[in-house]
Amino acid sequence: MNEKNNQFVKTLLPIIGAVLVVAGAIAYICLKLADELKYKEKWKDYDECGWH
């Protein structure tokens, strides 16, 4: 039984690690997009006057 649990853990840990890496990458991309939208919103009024 112990060896069966050990094999299960060895299989499960890389899957959990991969899911965490993918979730982190998606969160990073979402935060970067939100930051870019916030930046564009801040400077949109200055596009017409030539300041930015």
Secondary structure, DSSP 8 states (H G I E B T S, - for coil): -HHHHHHHHHHHHHHHHHHHHHHHHHHHHHHHHHHHHHHHHHHGGGTTTT--
